[in-house]
Structure formats: C-alpha cells, structure tokens
Amino acid sequence: MQICRRVGDIRTAVAGFRAGGARVGLVPTMGALHAGHMALVAEARGICDRVVVTIFVNPTQFGAGADLAAYPRREAQDIAMLEGAGVDAVFIPEVGDIYPEGDETVVETTRLARLFHGAVRPGHFRGVATVVTKLLNITAPDHAFFGEKDYQQLAVIRRMARDLFLPVAVHGVPTLRDADGLALSSRNIRLAPADRAAAPVLNRALDLAEAAARSGATVEDMLAVIRAAVARETRARLRGCDAVWADSFTPATGPVTRRLGLMISAEFGAADDPVLLIDQREITPQGG
C-alpha cells in the first residue's frame, strides 16, 4: 500500500493505476477507522480495480467548541487496518495541503446545507462539500463511497456532484451497527460508559417510528414517537428530529405515501464538551 502525504504523491499514484486501465474508487474518511469504514472499502473493492482511502480531519466542518481537538486520531492503527483490507493507496495530507495559505473558495449546496442537521451545525455541510470537492479533484476517482448513516451528508454530496458535473459515481453504503443497535461511528469511542449504554436509544427510537409507520401513523405521529423515546433516556439531549421525502429531500408531512427519510441527532456527555451522534432510517410506504 502506498502512503501518500502530498497532493503530488497521490496524483502520481492514481496516474499509475490509470496507466494500467484500472477503475479507481475513493473512500474519504476522517480516520479513527472502524468496521463501518471497512464496509465502504469492501464495497469499493467489489466495484473498482484500485481503492484509495483518504484520512483527513477536516477543520471546516467542525463548529465552535472542543469537538475538533477531541476528534480521535489513530494513524498507525488506521494504516494497519487499510493494509489488511487490501487498500492500494492512502492519502494523509496536512491541513495546509488542503487549505493552502490564501485559500478562499468554498462549495455549498445552498438549500440542503441549511436544512435539518445543517441548522443544528451551521456551516457544517459547506465544510463537507468543500473538502469532498477538493478530495475528488485531487484523486479523480471513478467511484466514491459514503455511509448512509450520514443521510443528509450523502444527499449534499450527491447534489454537489450532480450540480458541478463531477465525473464520479457516488455510492451510499448501508450503516453497520453494534449488537445493541448503535450505529458505528468514530465518535463512539469518546462516549463515557454510561453514555455508551444510553446511545442505542437513537436506533430504538427509529425502530418505534418504523413500527408506527406499519400501523398507519402519519409523519407527525412518527416524529412524536421518536421525541418521546429519546426524552425517556435522561442521558440523551435531542438536537434534531426531522423527516424528508427521500426523492426530493424536502420536509415530509402527513401519510407516508412515498419513501421517507428519518434523521435524528442527540448529544451525550458534558454540556461543554458533548458528543453528537446521528442516526437515520429510510421507510417505504406500505405495499411500496
């Protein structure tokens, strides 16, 4: 596996792959890798001839507070995992390589970036869209792979790629979960034991909402079920609870007549240094 730390190095590596006619897949990550990331790599390996992974903790998608400094970094362990998974090259740049001095260009999906989770974390999706555009331009993959757990992020990236005519196929990969239902996330390792035990409430709330949908509940009923379930867990502080029509990513109301996306976010831990977790569920209408 090639370990590349400069833009020129990863471009040379990808050019070498392409010289042999290879299809290149990209898995962007912020490191602290887990089985969910490895599922993205496996999906890329199944579609592409060569797989590139990026490890970059992107400062522009973090808000105020200590979350950026506290984000876990485990480079040696990450590299070992990627080597074991048969990754062909990993790109590990410094902040100055991605945002050189004088950098002033941003990419933003103006409607999607300000809705739902974007309202909870202003500027977050502008940072995501900007860094993903940079990484796609640097590595020039044929395919790029992202987790479905970050439901709105995936919608943002798909819309960005479409609007900017980026020559890449964007793939969503299903969420992996621990045995108790908690969606895998690099942030999970920051949870205190009691908060880790409480965190599966997000998945349980979505289970209850899906069960309500099968009984004919409206979108409003489902959101009420989610809020009530999270409220019963005293260690969780609900930040967002939203429903969208999956085909348009517009607010959903009334009966579930087409594919519905549910998105929730909640904080755990100290109020001055919280761990924000997200989860999602797509629900199809009965008989759909």
C-alpha positions in Angstrom: 0.0 0.0 0.0 1.3 3.4 -1.0 1.2 6.0 1.8 1.0 9.5 0.3 1.1 12.7 2.2 1.4 15.3 -0.5 -1.1 16.1 -3.3 1.5 15.4 -6.0 2.3 12.0 -4.5 -1.3 10.7 -4.5 -1.9 12.1 -8.0 1.2 10.2 -9.2 -0.1 7.0 -7.5 -3.5 7.4 -9.2 -2.0 8.1 -12.5 0.0 4.9 -12.2 -3.3 3.0 -11.5 -4.9 4.6 -14.5 -2.0 3.8 -16.8 -2.9 0.1 -16.3 -6.6 0.8 -17.2 -7.8 0.5 -13.6 -11.1 1.9 -12.3 -10.4 3.9 -9.2 -12.6 4.0 -6.1 -12.3 6.6 -3.3 -13.3 6.2 0.3 -12.9 9.6 2.1 -12.6 9.3 5.9 -11.5 11.3 8.9 -9.7 8.3 10.4 -10.3 6.5 13.6 -11.4 3.7 11.4 -13.9 1.0 12.3 -15.8 -1.8 10.7 -18.2 0.7 9.0 -15.2 2.2 7.1 -14.1 -1.2 6.2 -17.5 -1.9 4.7 -17.0 1.1 2.5 -13.6 -0.3 1.4 -15.2 -3.7 0.7 -17.9 -2.1 -1.4 -15.2 -0.1 -3.3 -13.1 -3.2 -3.8 -16.1 -5.1 -5.2 -16.7 -2.4 -7.9 -13.2 -0.9 -8.6 -9.8 -2.3 -9.5 -7.9 0.0 -7.2 -9.0 1.6 -3.9 -7.8 4.9 -2.5 -8.6 6.0 1.1 -8.1 9.5 2.4 -7.6 10.3 6.1 -8.1 13.9 6.9 -9.8 15.5 9.9 -11.4 18.4 8.1 -11.4 21.6 10.3 -14.0 23.5 8.2 -16.9 21.1 9.1 -16.5 21.5 12.8 -18.3 24.2 14.7 -17.1 26.1 17.8 -16.0 24.2 20.8 -13.6 21.3 21.5 -15.0 18.7 19.1 -12.2 19.2 16.5 -9.4 18.9 19.1 -11.2 15.9 20.7 -11.8 14.0 17.5 -9.9 10.7 17.7 -6.7 10.3 15.7 -5.1 6.8 15.4 -3.0 7.0 12.3 -0.8 3.9 12.8 -3.8 1.7 13.6 -5.7 3.1 10.6 -2.8 2.3 8.3 -2.6 -1.2 9.6 -6.3 -1.7 9.0 -6.2 -0.4 5.5 -3.2 -2.6 4.6 -5.1 -5.6 5.9 -8.1 -4.7 3.8 -6.0 -4.5 0.6 -6.2 -0.8 0.0 -3.9 0.3 -2.7 -3.1 3.9 -1.6 -3.9 6.1 1.4 -3.7 9.9 1.3 -2.9 11.6 4.6 -2.5 15.3 4.0 -1.8 18.1 6.4 -4.4 21.0 6.8 -2.1 23.3 4.8 -2.1 20.9 1.9 -5.9 21.0 1.6 -6.3 24.6 2.6 -3.2 26.4 1.5 -2.4 30.0 2.6 -4.8 32.4 1.0 -7.5 29.7 0.3 -10.8 31.4 -0.1 -13.0 29.2 -2.3 -15.9 27.3 -0.8 -18.5 24.9 -2.2 -22.1 25.0 -0.8 -25.4 23.4 -1.6 -27.3 26.4 -0.6 -30.7 24.8 0.3 -29.6 21.4 1.5 -26.8 22.8 3.6 -29.1 25.0 5.7 -31.9 22.4 6.4 -32.2 20.0 9.3 -28.8 18.9 10.6 -27.3 21.9 8.8 -29.4 24.2 11.1 -28.1 22.4 14.1 -24.5 22.8 12.9 -24.3 26.0 10.8 -21.5 25.8 8.1 -21.0 22.0 8.6 -22.2 21.0 5.2 -20.4 23.8 3.5 -17.2 22.4 5.0 -18.2 18.9 3.9 -19.0 19.9 0.3 -15.8 21.9 0.1 -13.4 19.2 1.3 -15.1 16.4 -0.7 -14.8 18.5 -3.8 -11.1 19.1 -3.1 -10.5 15.4 -2.5 -12.4 14.4 -5.6 -10.4 16.8 -7.7 -7.1 15.6 -6.2 -7.7 11.9 -6.6 -10.0 11.9 -9.7 -11.8 8.6 -8.9 -14.4 6.9 -11.0 -16.4 6.0 -7.9 -16.7 7.4 -4.4 -18.2 5.7 -1.4 -20.0 7.2 1.7 -22.0 5.8 4.6 -25.8 6.1 4.6 -25.7 6.9 8.3 -24.8 10.4 7.4 -28.1 10.7 5.5 -28.1 14.4 4.8 -24.3 14.5 4.0 -24.9 11.8 1.3 -27.7 13.9 -0.2 -25.4 17.0 -0.1 -22.6 15.2 -1.9 -24.9 13.7 -4.5 -26.4 17.0 -5.3 -23.0 18.7 -5.4 -21.6 16.1 -7.8 -24.7 16.4 -10.0 -24.7 20.2 -10.0 -21.0 20.6 -10.7 -20.9 17.8 -13.3 -18.2 15.9 -11.4 -17.3 12.8 -13.3 -17.7 10.4 -10.4 -20.4 7.9 -9.4 -21.4 8.5 -5.7 -22.4 5.3 -3.8 -24.2 5.1 -0.4 -23.3 2.1 1.7 -25.7 0.8 4.4 -25.0 1.6 8.1 -23.2 -1.0 10.2 -24.3 -1.4 13.8 -23.0 -2.9 17.1 -25.0 -5.8 18.5 -27.1 -3.4 20.6 -28.1 -1.3 17.5 -25.8 1.7 17.9 -24.6 2.9 14.5 -20.8 2.6 14.2 -19.1 6.0 14.4 -15.6 7.2 15.2 -17.2 9.4 17.9 -18.4 6.4 19.8 -15.0 5.9 21.5 -15.5 9.3 23.1 -18.6 8.2 25.0 -18.3 7.5 28.7 -19.5 4.0 29.7 -22.9 5.2 30.9 -23.4 7.3 27.7 -22.4 4.4 25.5 -25.0 2.3 27.3 -27.6 5.0 26.6 -26.7 5.8 23.0 -28.7 2.9 21.4 -31.8 4.9 22.2 -31.4 6.5 18.8 -31.9 3.2 17.0 -34.6 2.1 19.3 -36.5 5.4 18.6 -36.2 4.7 14.9 -37.5 1.2 15.4 -40.5 2.5 17.2 -41.2 5.1 14.5 -40.9 2.4 11.8 -43.4 0.2 13.7 -45.8 3.1 14.0 -45.5 3.6 10.2 -46.5 0.0 9.6 -49.6 0.7 11.7 -50.5 3.7 9.5 -49.1 6.5 11.5 -48.5 9.9 9.9 -45.1 11.5 9.7 -46.1 13.8 12.6 -47.0 10.8 14.7 -43.7 9.1 13.9 -41.7 12.2 14.9 -43.6 12.4 18.2 -42.8 8.7 18.9 -39.1 9.5 18.3 -39.1 12.6 20.6 -40.9 10.7 23.3 -38.5 7.7 23.1 -35.4 9.9 23.3 -36.9 12.0 26.1 -37.2 8.9 28.3 -33.4 8.4 28.1 -32.1 11.0 30.6 -28.5 10.9 29.3 -29.6 11.9 25.7 -30.3 15.5 24.6 -32.2 15.6 21.4 -30.8 18.1 18.9 -32.6 17.2 15.7 -35.6 15.1 14.7 -36.6 15.5 11.0 -38.4 13.8 8.2 -37.9 14.2 4.5 -39.2 12.7 1.3 -36.2 10.8 0.1 -36.7 11.6 -3.6 -36.6 15.4 -3.1 -35.1 15.9 0.4 -38.0 18.2 1.2 -39.9 18.3 4.5 -42.4 15.4 4.8 -45.8 15.7 6.4 -49.0 13.6 6.5 -49.4 10.0 5.5 -46.3 8.0 4.3 -47.1 8.0 0.6 -43.5 7.5 -0.7 -40.0 6.8 0.5 -39.4 8.6 3.8 -36.1 9.5 5.4 -36.0 10.0 9.2 -33.0 11.8 10.7 -32.2 12.2 14.4 -29.3 13.7 16.3 -28.6 13.8 20.0 -25.9 14.9 22.4 -24.4 12.8 25.1 -21.9 13.7 27.9 -21.0 17.1 29.4 -22.8 20.1 28.0 -19.5 22.0 27.5 -17.9 19.1 25.6 -20.7 17.0 24.1 -20.5 14.0 21.8 -23.0 14.5 19.0 -24.4 11.3 17.4 -26.7 10.9 14.4 -28.8 8.1 13.0 -31.2 7.6 10.2 -33.8 5.3 8.7 -35.5 5.1 5.3 -39.1 3.8 5.4 -41.0 2.7 2.4 -44.8 3.1 2.3 -46.9 0.0 3.0 -47.2 -2.0 -0.2 -44.4 0.0 -1.7 
